[in-house]
Amino acid sequence: MIEAVFAATSTVVAAPPAPDEAFVGTTGFILYVISWVAIVSGAFFVLVGAIGLIRMPDVFTRKHAASVIDTVGAGLLISGMMLQAGWSIVTLKLAFIFFLLLMTSPVATHALAQAALAAGVSPELKEDRTAEPAEKRGDA
Amino acid sequence: MYTIASIAILLAIALVVTRAIRGPTHFDRILAANVIGTLAILLLATVGFLMGRPEWLDVALVYGVLNLIGTFTVLKYFRHGDLGHNVETDDEAGGEP
C-alpha cells in the first residue's frame, strides 16, 4: 500500500512537461505555436526590461523598466510554459508563481519608491535633462 | 525554445548586474537585486522545463517569497539603520510618513 501511495504521489509530483508528441491534431499544433510565440516574446520582453534598466536616467524610471520584466516578461514566459505543461500540478505551480509575482512586485516597487523619496532622491525632470548633458549625471 | 529563453534571461541578468555595480544610489542596487531575484525565478522555471524537471518550481516559489522579504529588510535597514526599529515607539519626533 505504501508503495502504491508513493508511486501515485511521485508520478503526480514529478510529472514531466508534456512532450511535443502530446500536441496532436490541428488544435495541438496551434497550441504549440502559441506557446512557442509566448515564450520567445517573453524572453524578448525580459531583455527589453534589462536594457531599459541600463539606459533609463534615474531610479524612478528604472523601476518602470523593471516592471516590464515583472509583468509582460514573466506573464508571457509563464503562460507559454503553462501551455506546454498541460493540465497538471506544474500548471498550478506556475499559476502560483505568477500570482506571487503579481502580488509582491508592485508592493516592493512602491516601498522602494517611497524609501527613495524619503531619502532625498528626487525624480529627474525635463528641465534637468535639457540643462545638463548625460555625462554629468554620473551615468551615460 | 527553452534554450532561447534561458539565454535571454542570462543576458538580462548580466545587464542588471552591471546596473547593480554602476548604480549611483543605494536604491538602484536594491532595485537591481529585486530584479535579479525575479529573473532567477524565471530562470529556474525555464531551466527546469529545459531539463525536464519542473520540480524546481517549488524552489522558485520559495525564492519569490524570500525575494520580497529581502528587499523589505534592506530597505528598512537603509531607512532606520536598525532592523529592530519600531516606528510607533522609537520615533519621538514623529518622522516622515
gemmi code that builds the backbone of each chain (N, CA, C; Angstrom):
import gemmi

chains = {
    "A": [
        ("MET", (0.842, -1.201, 0.000), (0.000, 0.000, 0.000), (0.875, 1.248, 0.000)),
        ("ILE", (1.921, 1.201, 0.838), (2.817, 2.360, 0.904), (3.493, 2.571, -0.449)),
        ("GLU", (3.857, 1.449, -1.085), (4.490, 1.587, -2.392), (3.522, 2.189, -3.394)),
        ("ALA", (2.243, 1.796, -3.279), (1.249, 2.337, -4.220), (1.084, 3.839, -4.016)),
        ("VAL", (1.011, 4.255, -2.721), (0.872, 5.690, -2.442), (2.100, 6.440, -2.934)),
        ("PHE", (3.269, 5.855, -2.672), (4.496, 6.533, -3.101), (4.550, 6.671, -4.620)),
        ("ALA", (4.140, 5.577, -5.308), (4.162, 5.640, -6.770), (3.190, 6.699, -7.275)),
        ("ALA", (1.993, 6.747, -6.647), (0.997, 7.734, -7.093), (1.504, 9.149, -6.878)),
        ("THR", (2.008, 9.417, -5.647), (2.461, 10.783, -5.378), (3.663, 11.138, -6.221)),
        ("SER", (4.573, 10.181, -6.431), (5.766, 10.526, -7.210), (5.394, 10.806, -8.660)),
        ("THR", (4.414, 10.091, -9.187), (4.027, 10.419, -10.559), (3.337, 11.771, -10.614)),
        ("VAL", (2.571, 12.100, -9.541), (1.915, 13.410, -9.549), (2.943, 14.520, -9.411)),
        ("VAL", (3.878, 14.343, -8.446), (4.821, 15.425, -8.170), (5.807, 15.582, -9.312)),
        ("ALA", (6.322, 14.448, -9.804), (7.402, 14.526, -10.783), (6.875, 14.405, -12.207)),
        ("ALA", (5.620, 14.852, -12.423), (5.076, 14.763, -13.774), (5.871, 15.645, -14.723)),
        ("PRO", (6.492, 15.093, -15.736), (7.271, 15.921, -16.655), (6.359, 16.761, -17.516)),
        ("PRO", (6.849, 17.827, -18.080), (6.021, 18.591, -19.006), (5.682, 17.738, -20.219)),
        ("ALA", (4.554, 18.049, -20.811), (4.094, 17.238, -21.918), (5.105, 17.285, -23.057)),
        ("PRO", (5.523, 16.157, -23.576), (6.454, 16.175, -24.713), (5.762, 16.698, -25.960)),
        ("ASP", (6.530, 16.935, -26.970), (5.977, 17.525, -28.179), (4.966, 16.611, -28.849)),
        ("GLU", (5.067, 15.293, -28.574), (4.124, 14.381, -29.207), (2.727, 14.551, -28.640)),
        ("ALA", (2.611, 15.213, -27.470), (1.286, 15.397, -26.887), (0.464, 16.399, -27.678)),
        ("PHE", (1.128, 17.218, -28.467), (0.390, 18.201, -29.267), (-0.033, 17.544, -30.574)),
        ("VAL", (-1.206, 16.911, -30.557), (-1.673, 16.196, -31.747), (-2.795, 16.988, -32.391)),
        ("GLY", (-2.913, 16.832, -33.678), (-4.014, 17.443, -34.405), (-3.800, 18.927, -34.636)),
        ("THR", (-4.805, 19.534, -35.234), (-4.707, 20.951, -35.569), (-4.690, 21.820, -34.315)),
        ("THR", (-5.556, 21.469, -33.348), (-5.591, 22.235, -32.109), (-4.265, 22.146, -31.372)),
        ("GLY", (-3.696, 20.932, -31.350), (-2.409, 20.767, -30.703), (-1.330, 21.590, -31.370)),
        ("PHE", (-1.351, 21.615, -32.683), (-0.345, 22.399, -33.405), (-0.498, 23.890, -33.097)),
        ("ILE", (-1.766, 24.350, -33.054), (-1.990, 25.776, -32.757), (-1.519, 26.102, -31.347)),
        ("LEU", (-1.814, 25.195, -30.383), (-1.357, 25.428, -29.010), (0.158, 25.452, -28.935)),
        ("TYR", (0.796, 24.544, -29.700), (2.253, 24.504, -29.699), (2.824, 25.805, -30.234)),
        ("VAL", (2.259, 26.302, -31.330), (2.758, 27.551, -31.919), (2.537, 28.716, -30.962)),
        ("ILE", (1.357, 28.724, -30.300), (1.074, 29.824, -29.370), (2.066, 29.803, -28.209)),
        ("SER", (2.370, 28.605, -27.673), (3.303, 28.541, -26.556), (4.708, 28.946, -26.996)),
        ("TRP", (5.093, 28.569, -28.200), (6.388, 28.959, -28.757), (6.486, 30.483, -28.818)),
        ("VAL", (5.464, 31.081, -29.426), (5.477, 32.545, -29.585), (5.485, 33.229, -28.226)),
        ("ALA", (4.712, 32.696, -27.262), (4.650, 33.324, -25.942), (5.992, 33.269, -25.250)),
        ("ILE", (6.672, 32.115, -25.325), (7.943, 32.005, -24.602), (9.006, 32.874, -25.254)),
        ("VAL", (9.059, 32.881, -26.595), (10.098, 33.671, -27.258), (9.853, 35.171, -27.054)),
        ("SER", (8.577, 35.594, -27.138), (8.329, 37.023, -26.922), (8.500, 37.393, -25.459)),
        ("GLY", (8.242, 36.461, -24.540), (8.548, 36.727, -23.136), (10.033, 36.931, -22.912)),
        ("ALA", (10.855, 36.106, -23.560), (12.304, 36.292, -23.473), (12.701, 37.654, -24.047)),
        ("PHE", (12.050, 38.049, -25.146), (12.327, 39.358, -25.746), (12.001, 40.480, -24.761)),
        ("PHE", (10.852, 40.391, -24.082), (10.479, 41.472, -23.168), (11.366, 41.493, -21.929)),
        ("VAL", (11.855, 40.304, -21.516), (12.811, 40.295, -20.407), (14.078, 41.053, -20.795)),
        ("LEU", (14.548, 40.802, -22.024), (15.737, 41.517, -22.492), (15.465, 43.015, -22.589)),
        ("VAL", (14.272, 43.382, -23.076), (13.930, 44.800, -23.204), (13.932, 45.482, -21.838)),
        ("GLY", (13.374, 44.794, -20.838), (13.376, 45.372, -19.497), (14.771, 45.553, -18.941)),
        ("ALA", (15.654, 44.584, -19.210), (17.021, 44.704, -18.701), (17.764, 45.842, -19.398)),
        ("ILE", (17.541, 45.995, -20.702), (18.188, 47.097, -21.424), (17.650, 48.438, -20.913)),
        ("GLY", (16.331, 48.483, -20.630), (15.771, 49.698, -20.057), (16.354, 50.005, -18.702)),
        ("LEU", (16.618, 48.976, -17.916), (17.239, 49.181, -16.603), (18.619, 49.797, -16.742)),
        ("ILE", (19.307, 49.484, -17.847), (20.623, 50.082, -18.060), (20.479, 51.521, -18.554)),
        ("ARG", (19.558, 51.761, -19.474), (19.563, 53.030, -20.196), (18.717, 54.127, -19.577)),
        ("MET", (17.800, 53.796, -18.661), (16.939, 54.830, -18.095), (17.735, 55.779, -17.199)),
        ("PRO", (17.331, 57.055, -17.109), (18.202, 58.060, -16.482), (18.224, 58.047, -14.959)),
        ("ASP", (17.112, 57.803, -14.282), (17.187, 57.824, -12.812), (16.415, 56.655, -12.222)),
        ("VAL", (16.391, 56.562, -10.894), (15.926, 55.326, -10.245), (14.428, 55.118, -10.439)),
        ("PHE", (13.679, 56.204, -10.574), (12.225, 56.035, -10.710), (11.860, 55.496, -12.089)),
        ("THR", (12.529, 55.981, -13.110), (12.252, 55.429, -14.432), (12.810, 54.012, -14.567)),
        ("ARG", (13.868, 53.717, -13.813), (14.374, 52.340, -13.850), (13.383, 51.367, -13.241)),
        ("LYS", (12.633, 51.825, -12.244), (11.568, 50.973, -11.707), (10.536, 50.655, -12.779)),
        ("HIS", (10.255, 51.641, -13.617), (9.321, 51.424, -14.718), (9.833, 50.335, -15.657)),
        ("ALA", (11.136, 50.371, -15.951), (11.697, 49.325, -16.812), (11.649, 47.972, -16.127)),
        ("ALA", (11.862, 47.957, -14.810), (11.832, 46.676, -14.100), (10.433, 46.087, -14.079)),
        ("SER", (9.413, 46.948, -14.101), (8.050, 46.423, -14.064), (7.694, 45.721, -15.371)),
        ("VAL", (8.395, 46.050, -16.456), (8.177, 45.316, -17.711), (8.561, 43.853, -17.531)),
        ("ILE", (9.699, 43.623, -16.853), (10.111, 42.242, -16.597), (9.085, 41.537, -15.723)),
        ("ASP", (8.574, 42.234, -14.689), (7.689, 41.576, -13.739), (6.330, 41.255, -14.331)),
        ("THR", (5.846, 42.050, -15.272), (4.503, 41.808, -15.778), (4.513, 41.094, -17.128)),
        ("VAL", (5.019, 41.758, -18.163), (4.899, 41.197, -19.506), (5.856, 40.026, -19.693)),
        ("GLY", (7.117, 40.206, -19.275), (8.096, 39.140, -19.473), (7.711, 37.882, -18.719)),
        ("ALA", (7.458, 38.033, -17.401), (7.093, 36.864, -16.597), (5.752, 36.293, -17.030)),
        ("GLY", (4.805, 37.176, -17.380), (3.494, 36.680, -17.778), (3.551, 35.852, -19.044)),
        ("LEU", (4.262, 36.349, -20.054), (4.329, 35.601, -21.310), (5.105, 34.300, -21.138)),
        ("LEU", (6.245, 34.362, -20.410), (7.030, 33.142, -20.207), (6.215, 32.094, -19.460)),
        ("ILE", (5.538, 32.520, -18.388), (4.827, 31.546, -17.563), (3.598, 31.016, -18.286)),
        ("SER", (2.915, 31.875, -19.068), (1.752, 31.341, -19.782), (2.183, 30.384, -20.885)),
        ("GLY", (3.314, 30.665, -21.521), (3.829, 29.710, -22.505), (4.187, 28.384, -21.885)),
        ("MET", (4.810, 28.443, -20.686), (5.153, 27.188, -20.012), (3.917, 26.456, -19.529)),
        ("MET", (2.858, 27.217, -19.148), (1.620, 26.554, -18.752), (1.007, 25.803, -19.930)),
        ("LEU", (1.062, 26.403, -21.119), (0.539, 25.709, -22.302), (1.340, 24.458, -22.592)),
        ("GLN", (2.659, 24.519, -22.347), (3.482, 23.336, -22.590), (3.219, 22.246, -21.570)),
        ("ALA", (2.897, 22.630, -20.327), (2.754, 21.624, -19.275), (1.418, 20.906, -19.340)),
        ("GLY", (0.416, 21.522, -19.930), (-0.882, 20.873, -19.957), (-1.564, 20.928, -18.601)),
        ("TRP", (-2.607, 20.100, -18.439), (-3.332, 20.099, -17.160), (-2.596, 19.226, -16.172)),
        ("SER", (-1.758, 19.810, -15.331), (-1.046, 19.022, -14.334), (-0.745, 19.930, -13.150)),
        ("ILE", (-0.037, 19.362, -12.166), (0.317, 20.120, -10.971), (1.316, 21.228, -11.331)),
        ("VAL", (2.048, 21.024, -12.430), (3.035, 22.011, -12.850), (2.356, 23.323, -13.236)),
        ("THR", (1.223, 23.195, -13.916), (0.470, 24.394, -14.295), (0.004, 25.164, -13.067)),
        ("LEU", (-0.418, 24.414, -12.043), (-0.869, 25.068, -10.806), (0.285, 25.808, -10.137)),
        ("LYS", (1.458, 25.164, -10.129), (2.628, 25.822, -9.512), (3.012, 27.068, -10.287)),
        ("LEU", (2.943, 26.987, -11.615), (3.261, 28.168, -12.427), (2.267, 29.287, -12.160)),
        ("ALA", (0.995, 28.916, -11.990), (-0.010, 29.942, -11.681), (0.266, 30.566, -10.324)),
        ("PHE", (0.707, 29.764, -9.361), (1.057, 30.306, -8.041), (2.223, 31.278, -8.154)),
        ("ILE", (3.223, 30.909, -8.962), (4.388, 31.783, -9.104), (3.983, 33.107, -9.740)),
        ("PHE", (3.121, 33.045, -10.756), (2.702, 34.283, -11.412), (1.849, 35.133, -10.478)),
        ("PHE", (0.991, 34.477, -9.679), (0.180, 35.216, -8.701), (1.092, 35.888, -7.675)),
        ("LEU", (2.109, 35.160, -7.234), (3.055, 35.728, -6.257), (3.774, 36.935, -6.838)),
        ("LEU", (4.206, 36.814, -8.089), (4.881, 37.959, -8.720), (3.932, 39.144, -8.855)),
        ("LEU", (2.680, 38.853, -9.228), (1.710, 39.947, -9.388), (1.441, 40.639, -8.068)),
        ("MET", (1.462, 39.874, -6.958), (1.162, 40.488, -5.670), (2.369, 41.218, -5.095)),
        ("THR", (3.559, 40.641, -5.235), (4.690, 41.177, -4.484), (5.453, 42.276, -5.219)),
        ("SER", (5.544, 42.208, -6.548), (6.425, 43.173, -7.200), (5.883, 44.605, -7.147)),
        ("PRO", (4.564, 44.880, -7.244), (4.132, 46.265, -7.048), (4.384, 46.759, -5.625)),
        ("VAL", (4.227, 45.862, -4.642), (4.462, 46.265, -3.259), (5.924, 46.644, -3.051)),
        ("ALA", (6.825, 45.803, -3.579), (8.256, 46.089, -3.433), (8.620, 47.364, -4.170)),
        ("THR", (8.042, 47.574, -5.351), (8.355, 48.783, -6.112), (7.851, 50.031, -5.403)),
        ("HIS", (6.651, 49.930, -4.829), (6.097, 51.068, -4.097), (6.969, 51.403, -2.890)),
        ("ALA", (7.358, 50.376, -2.130), (8.193, 50.614, -0.953), (9.530, 51.218, -1.355)),
        ("LEU", (10.064, 50.743, -2.469), (11.352, 51.259, -2.931), (11.232, 52.721, -3.343)),
        ("ALA", (10.129, 53.070, -4.031), (9.957, 54.461, -4.455), (9.773, 55.373, -3.244)),
        ("GLN", (9.008, 54.896, -2.257), (8.787, 55.720, -1.076), (10.075, 55.897, -0.282)),
        ("ALA", (10.856, 54.824, -0.173), (12.121, 54.932, 0.551), (13.080, 55.863, -0.173)),
        ("ALA", (13.079, 55.812, -1.517), (13.977, 56.689, -2.269), (13.556, 58.143, -2.112)),
        ("LEU", (12.251, 58.405, -2.126), (11.781, 59.780, -1.926), (12.104, 60.270, -0.523)),
        ("ALA", (11.919, 59.398, 0.480), (12.199, 59.809, 1.854), (13.680, 60.049, 2.075)),
        ("ALA", (14.526, 59.357, 1.317), (15.966, 59.539, 1.465), (16.471, 60.735, 0.672)),
        ("GLY", (15.586, 61.444, -0.048), (16.010, 62.661, -0.717), (16.394, 62.502, -2.168)),
        ("VAL", (16.137, 61.328, -2.754), (16.380, 61.173, -4.189), (15.182, 61.775, -4.922)),
        ("SER", (15.424, 62.825, -5.694), (14.303, 63.468, -6.367), (14.239, 62.998, -7.810)),
        ("PRO", (13.029, 62.860, -8.338), (12.906, 62.433, -9.733), (13.504, 63.463, -10.676)),
        ("GLU", (14.101, 62.963, -11.743), (14.722, 63.866, -12.698), (13.647, 64.444, -13.610)),
        ("LEU", (13.615, 65.762, -13.709), (12.581, 66.416, -14.501), (13.105, 66.744, -15.890)),
        ("LYS", (12.201, 67.280, -16.704), (12.581, 67.596, -18.079), (13.600, 68.731, -18.107)),
        ("GLU", (13.481, 69.686, -17.168), (14.433, 70.802, -17.130), (15.843, 70.302, -16.839)),
        ("ASP", (15.946, 69.301, -15.952), (17.267, 68.762, -15.634), (17.901, 68.109, -16.853)),
        ("ARG", (17.070, 67.426, -17.630), (17.608, 66.743, -18.810), (18.134, 67.735, -19.833)),
        ("THR", (17.381, 68.834, -20.027), (17.843, 69.800, -21.030), (18.961, 70.674, -20.490)),
        ("ALA", (19.052, 70.826, -19.152), (20.051, 71.738, -18.602), (21.452, 71.145, -18.673)),
        ("GLU", (21.604, 69.872, -18.362), (22.944, 69.309, -18.317), (23.011, 68.079, -19.211)),
        ("PRO", (24.134, 67.845, -19.819), (24.268, 66.672, -20.679), (24.336, 65.394, -19.866)),
        ("ALA", (24.251, 64.290, -20.571), (24.139, 62.999, -19.899), (25.403, 62.633, -19.127)),
        ("GLU", (26.549, 63.166, -19.528), (27.794, 62.742, -18.884), (27.889, 63.275, -17.461)),
        ("LYS", (27.220, 64.390, -17.168), (27.357, 64.975, -15.841), (26.470, 64.310, -14.803)),
        ("ARG", (25.562, 63.424, -15.258), (24.653, 62.826, -14.290), (25.257, 61.607, -13.615)),
        ("GLY", (26.471, 61.275, -13.929), (27.106, 60.159, -13.265), (26.978, 58.858, -14.024)),
        ("ASP", (26.076, 58.809, -14.982), (25.986, 57.610, -15.791), (25.601, 58.008, -17.201)),
        ("ALA", (26.179, 57.314, -18.122), (25.975, 57.682, -19.525), (24.649, 57.164, -20.017)),
    ],
    "B": [
        ("MET", (13.398, 26.340, -27.766), (12.632, 27.466, -27.248), (13.019, 27.765, -25.816)),
        ("TYR", (13.162, 26.725, -24.972), (13.621, 26.983, -23.605), (15.064, 27.445, -23.602)),
        ("THR", (15.836, 26.971, -24.576), (17.222, 27.434, -24.656), (17.278, 28.921, -24.951)),
        ("ILE", (16.423, 29.379, -25.895), (16.382, 30.805, -26.215), (16.007, 31.615, -24.983)),
        ("ALA", (14.964, 31.154, -24.270), (14.514, 31.892, -23.093), (15.590, 31.925, -22.017)),
        ("SER", (16.289, 30.780, -21.817), (17.323, 30.743, -20.777), (18.462, 31.671, -21.122)),
        ("ILE", (18.878, 31.678, -22.405), (19.984, 32.546, -22.797), (19.583, 34.011, -22.648)),
        ("ALA", (18.336, 34.340, -23.018), (17.879, 35.728, -22.879), (17.849, 36.144, -21.415)),
        ("ILE", (17.414, 35.244, -20.545), (17.343, 35.598, -19.124), (18.743, 35.749, -18.549)),
        ("LEU", (19.682, 34.905, -19.003), (21.058, 35.047, -18.522), (21.656, 36.374, -18.976)),
        ("LEU", (21.404, 36.755, -20.232), (21.881, 38.056, -20.716), (21.273, 39.190, -19.903)),
        ("ALA", (19.974, 39.070, -19.607), (19.308, 40.113, -18.821), (19.921, 40.202, -17.434)),
        ("ILE", (20.249, 39.039, -16.841), (20.868, 39.061, -15.508), (22.230, 39.747, -15.582)),
        ("ALA", (22.980, 39.500, -16.660), (24.285, 40.165, -16.800), (24.115, 41.678, -16.893)),
        ("LEU", (23.121, 42.134, -17.672), (22.882, 43.576, -17.784), (22.477, 44.177, -16.447)),
        ("VAL", (21.625, 43.480, -15.710), (21.162, 44.009, -14.431), (22.299, 44.029, -13.411)),
        ("VAL", (23.207, 43.056, -13.513), (24.357, 43.062, -12.611), (25.249, 44.270, -12.880)),
        ("THR", (25.396, 44.637, -14.154), (26.166, 45.863, -14.421), (25.475, 47.082, -13.829)),
        ("ARG", (24.128, 47.102, -13.857), (23.431, 48.216, -13.205), (23.658, 48.178, -11.695)),
        ("ALA", (23.692, 46.986, -11.106), (23.923, 46.885, -9.669), (25.322, 47.360, -9.312)),
        ("ILE", (26.296, 47.128, -10.192), (27.656, 47.584, -9.895), (27.759, 49.087, -10.101)),
        ("ARG", (27.146, 49.616, -11.181), (27.314, 51.026, -11.510), (26.380, 51.950, -10.759)),
        ("GLY", (25.244, 51.410, -10.260), (24.159, 52.236, -9.759), (24.587, 53.359, -8.849)),
        ("PRO", (24.192, 54.604, -9.131), (24.694, 55.724, -8.334), (24.179, 55.703, -6.898)),
        ("THR", (22.941, 55.307, -6.686), (22.395, 55.326, -5.326), (22.213, 53.903, -4.808)),
        ("HIS", (21.913, 53.824, -3.496), (21.613, 52.511, -2.924), (20.370, 51.903, -3.566)),
        ("PHE", (19.440, 52.775, -3.936), (18.143, 52.265, -4.374), (18.243, 51.615, -5.743)),
        ("ASP", (19.186, 52.087, -6.563), (19.430, 51.390, -7.825), (19.898, 49.970, -7.563)),
        ("ARG", (20.752, 49.824, -6.556), (21.286, 48.483, -6.269), (20.214, 47.585, -5.679)),
        ("ILE", (19.351, 48.163, -4.823), (18.266, 47.349, -4.265), (17.302, 46.923, -5.368)),
        ("LEU", (17.008, 47.859, -6.271), (16.124, 47.532, -7.401), (16.741, 46.450, -8.270)),
        ("ALA", (18.052, 46.562, -8.504), (18.725, 45.552, -9.317), (18.679, 44.195, -8.627)),
        ("ALA", (18.841, 44.186, -7.292), (18.773, 42.911, -6.571), (17.382, 42.304, -6.680)),
        ("ASN", (16.365, 43.165, -6.594), (14.988, 42.681, -6.713), (14.739, 42.077, -8.101)),
        ("VAL", (15.225, 42.769, -9.130), (15.021, 42.270, -10.495), (15.806, 40.987, -10.719)),
        ("ILE", (16.997, 40.901, -10.125), (17.760, 39.659, -10.254), (17.001, 38.504, -9.608)),
        ("GLY", (16.321, 38.776, -8.494), (15.508, 37.729, -7.879), (14.396, 37.257, -8.784)),
        ("THR", (13.689, 38.222, -9.406), (12.614, 37.854, -10.332), (13.152, 37.045, -11.504)),
        ("LEU", (14.299, 37.494, -12.037), (14.873, 36.776, -13.180), (15.367, 35.397, -12.763)),
        ("ALA", (15.794, 35.253, -11.516), (16.227, 33.935, -11.060), (15.045, 32.979, -10.973)),
        ("ILE", (13.874, 33.503, -10.566), (12.670, 32.673, -10.561), (12.367, 32.182, -11.974)),
        ("LEU", (12.395, 33.127, -12.932), (12.091, 32.742, -14.320), (13.143, 31.778, -14.864)),
        ("LEU", (14.411, 32.002, -14.477), (15.474, 31.113, -14.964), (15.307, 29.710, -14.390)),
        ("LEU", (14.928, 29.629, -13.101), (14.677, 28.305, -12.503), (13.554, 27.587, -13.256)),
        ("ALA", (12.485, 28.326, -13.586), (11.369, 27.686, -14.287), (11.794, 27.210, -15.667)),
        ("THR", (12.474, 28.085, -16.434), (12.816, 27.694, -17.808), (13.848, 26.583, -17.832)),
        ("VAL", (14.851, 26.643, -16.936), (15.864, 25.577, -16.941), (15.252, 24.275, -16.445)),
        ("GLY", (14.284, 24.374, -15.518), (13.586, 23.172, -15.090), (12.845, 22.507, -16.236)),
        ("PHE", (12.181, 23.320, -17.065), (11.499, 22.746, -18.230), (12.502, 22.245, -19.257)),
        ("LEU", (13.635, 22.930, -19.380), (14.655, 22.519, -20.350), (15.229, 21.167, -19.990)),
        ("MET", (15.452, 20.945, -18.680), (15.996, 19.677, -18.225), (14.914, 18.622, -18.038)),
        ("GLY", (13.628, 18.994, -18.237), (12.556, 18.048, -17.989), (12.316, 17.778, -16.530)),
        ("ARG", (12.700, 18.710, -15.655), (12.490, 18.513, -14.217), (11.769, 19.725, -13.638)),
        ("PRO", (10.476, 19.847, -13.831), (9.766, 21.037, -13.348), (9.545, 21.058, -11.840)),
        ("GLU", (10.147, 20.106, -11.081), (10.022, 20.201, -9.623), (10.735, 21.426, -9.089)),
        ("TRP", (11.618, 22.007, -9.887), (12.350, 23.181, -9.429), (11.430, 24.379, -9.223)),
        ("LEU", (10.194, 24.256, -9.695), (9.234, 25.345, -9.493), (8.975, 25.592, -8.013)),
        ("ASP", (9.086, 24.545, -7.181), (8.923, 24.739, -5.737), (10.012, 25.667, -5.215)),
        ("VAL", (11.238, 25.418, -5.665), (12.349, 26.270, -5.263), (12.100, 27.706, -5.718)),
        ("ALA", (11.536, 27.839, -6.936), (11.275, 29.181, -7.465), (10.238, 29.897, -6.618)),
        ("LEU", (9.237, 29.152, -6.150), (8.182, 29.756, -5.322), (8.762, 30.294, -4.010)),
        ("VAL", (9.589, 29.467, -3.344), (10.211, 29.901, -2.089), (11.130, 31.092, -2.341)),
        ("TYR", (11.819, 31.060, -3.472), (12.725, 32.154, -3.800), (11.973, 33.465, -3.993)),
        ("GLY", (10.764, 33.382, -4.553), (9.965, 34.593, -4.722), (9.580, 35.222, -3.401)),
        ("VAL", (9.181, 34.380, -2.433), (8.818, 34.912, -1.117), (10.036, 35.542, -0.451)),
        ("LEU", (11.180, 34.838, -0.519), (12.392, 35.359, 0.124), (12.860, 36.644, -0.542)),
        ("ASN", (12.595, 36.789, -1.832), (12.996, 37.998, -2.563), (12.290, 39.222, -1.998)),
        ("LEU", (10.986, 39.095, -1.776), (10.215, 40.215, -1.214), (10.711, 40.563, 0.186)),
        ("ILE", (10.909, 39.524, 1.020), (11.326, 39.781, 2.395), (12.718, 40.409, 2.416)),
        ("GLY", (13.607, 39.950, 1.532), (14.955, 40.508, 1.486), (14.950, 41.969, 1.072)),
        ("THR", (14.102, 42.302, 0.079), (14.012, 43.702, -0.354), (13.538, 44.591, 0.787)),
        ("PHE", (12.496, 44.154, 1.484), (11.973, 44.971, 2.584), (12.990, 45.099, 3.709)),
        ("THR", (13.727, 44.007, 3.968), (14.718, 44.067, 5.036), (15.795, 45.095, 4.735)),
        ("VAL", (16.318, 45.066, 3.515), (17.379, 46.011, 3.169), (16.846, 47.444, 3.169)),
        ("LEU", (15.587, 47.610, 2.680), (15.000, 48.964, 2.683), (14.832, 49.480, 4.103)),
        ("LYS", (14.369, 48.637, 5.005), (14.194, 49.087, 6.388), (15.534, 49.409, 7.026)),
        ("TYR", (16.540, 48.629, 6.687), (17.858, 48.898, 7.255), (18.399, 50.236, 6.768)),
        ("PHE", (18.212, 50.531, 5.487), (18.714, 51.805, 4.984), (17.891, 52.968, 5.510)),
        ("ARG", (16.605, 52.751, 5.784), (15.751, 53.829, 6.259), (16.063, 54.173, 7.706)),
        ("HIS", (16.170, 53.156, 8.582), (16.262, 53.399, 10.016), (17.617, 53.027, 10.604)),
        ("GLY", (18.426, 52.296, 9.847), (19.716, 51.883, 10.380), (19.624, 50.795, 11.429)),
        ("ASP", (18.441, 50.168, 11.544), (18.256, 49.171, 12.588), (17.121, 48.265, 12.156)),
        ("LEU", (17.356, 46.941, 12.163), (16.297, 46.043, 11.724), (15.200, 45.913, 12.769)),
        ("GLY", (15.517, 46.182, 14.046), (14.512, 46.062, 15.095), (13.796, 47.367, 15.379)),
        ("HIS", (13.897, 48.318, 14.454), (13.301, 49.631, 14.673), (11.782, 49.537, 14.668)),
        ("ASN", (11.157, 50.148, 15.670), (9.693, 50.203, 15.720), (9.267, 51.646, 15.499)),
        ("VAL", (8.515, 51.877, 14.428), (8.200, 53.251, 14.030), (7.328, 53.929, 15.081)),
        ("GLU", (6.410, 53.180, 15.713), (5.460, 53.826, 16.619), (6.096, 54.227, 17.938)),
        ("THR", (7.031, 53.424, 18.433), (7.587, 53.718, 19.751), (8.954, 54.385, 19.685)),
        ("ASP", (9.715, 54.152, 18.612), (11.091, 54.640, 18.601), (11.208, 56.027, 18.010)),
        ("ASP", (10.201, 56.499, 17.294), (10.290, 57.813, 16.680), (9.565, 58.834, 17.536)),
        ("GLU", (10.309, 59.518, 18.388), (9.674, 60.555, 19.201), (9.327, 61.758, 18.350)),
        ("ALA", (10.168, 62.019, 17.340), (9.943, 63.211, 16.508), (8.805, 63.028, 15.515)),
        ("GLY", (8.253, 61.860, 15.465), (7.169, 61.626, 14.520), (7.686, 61.066, 13.212)),
        ("GLY", (8.692, 61.663, 12.678), (9.284, 61.149, 11.446), (8.411, 61.396, 10.242)),
        ("GLU", (8.912, 60.961, 9.131), (8.153, 61.111, 7.896), (7.166, 59.972, 7.781)),
        ("PRO", (6.067, 60.167, 7.093), (5.108, 59.079, 6.921), (5.681, 57.976, 6.057)),
    ],
}
model = gemmi.Model(1)
for chain_id, residues in chains.items():
    chain = gemmi.Chain(chain_id)
    for i, (resn, *xyz) in enumerate(residues, 1):
        res = gemmi.Residue()
        res.name, res.seqid = resn, gemmi.SeqId(i, " ")
        for name, pos in zip(("N", "CA", "C"), xyz):
            atom = gemmi.Atom()
            atom.name, atom.element = name, gemmi.Element(name[0])
            atom.pos, atom.b_iso = gemmi.Position(*pos), 0.0
            res.add_atom(atom)
        chain.add_residue(res)
    model.add_chain(chain)
structure = gemmi.Structure()
structure.add_model(model)
structure.setup_entities()
